[in-house]
Amino acid sequence: MITERENYLRAVEFRYPEWIPCRVYISYAAWKKHREKMQDLFYRYPKLFKNAGELQKIGNDFPPVYKEGEYFRDNWGCLWYTAKDGYEGQIVEHPLSDWKKLKTYKPPDFLTKTERGERDWEKIKKDVEQRRRQGLLVSGDGERLFDRLYFLRGFKNLMIDIMTDNPNLLRLIDMLLDYEMKLVKKWLEIGVDVISFHSDMGTQNGLMISPAKFRKYIKPMFKEIFLTCRNAGAHVYFSSDGRLLDIVDDLIECGVSVHNPQIRANTLKGVEKYYKGRLCIDIDLDRQMFPFCSPEDIKKHVKETVEALSLPEGGLMVWGWIADDVPFENIKALCEALDEFCLRGI
């Protein structure tokens, strides 16, 4: 059997993978609720739980911005507050809420700092070498893009900036672009298969900004960063929630290799029409149905999704995100369905 890394790359590159890459992501809150029951699923489906080791290691000692009632200031200067244990908090203080602060503001040092912690490139290199020896995918973290802008400015402020074409906006984007290019080039220097970027910019019904404004302000940044990765031989994994159907062509032009469209926001037919066969789909199963449906509904949902989006040559991955309101029986059903229709279904 081919390695997990090779199968992943075959799926991304439409080179006939042996199975459909798939996974179940257990949120910290769901781990806290179902911890004892989850151990058996981890054992039965080792390919599905990519964060099992992390969860078992931390127990209930969640990382910063996931601890209820706590404030935390990240390395970009954003102050977070967490209202519910196990869920990512919300920024309550934005370091660039006043444009006057931009003159003296500096991003964190990418050589020593992550968004919320320390970065040790020597350790990263050793981890990369170990994963290569094990036949595992080697990925780099390109951090946040569009969402970094509203983290720094505040969402309302950024929407007004974009609507009014505030000249300071381009200065902020240039600052972020400079940071990202340095970070990306470091990952490329180490040598990775894929670099992941997070950039939530969709709502349930459409983009947070118009497609025209996206193409004016955000697309040029995406294109420079992503094509730098692609031209160096690394794939681009782009994580962005919400309805993005209006800009799928733009994402392809920018160099995105894999995107994770959400079924509820984009619809299965929408994903099939705009994505299938054009770039690799890492389909985000309908997490909004998981708490309220039956195990049989879960299995039917996975089967219909795979049948609609899969191609023999590849281009599909499948995953599900589990919150603490999802019954354990539905988590189990999701594992059984992914095992049947993705790991053994082709």
ABEGO torsion letter per residue (X at the ends): XBBAAAAAAAAAAGAGBABBBBBBBBBAAAAAAAAAAAAAAAAABAAABAAAAAAAAAEABBBBGABBGBBBBBAAGBBBBBABBGBBBBBABBAAABAAAAAABBBBBAAABBAABBBBAAAAAAAAAAAAAAGBBBBBBAEBBAAAAAAAAEAAAAAAAAAAGBAAAAAAAAAAAAAAAAAAAAAAAAEBABBBBBBBABBAAEBABBAAAAAAAAAAAAAAAAAAAAAAGBBBBBBBBEBAAAAAAAAAAAGBABBBBBAAAAEAAAAAAAABGABBBBBBBBAAAAAABBAAAAAAAAAAAAAAABBAAEGBBBBBBBBAABBAAAAAAAAAAAAAAAAAAX
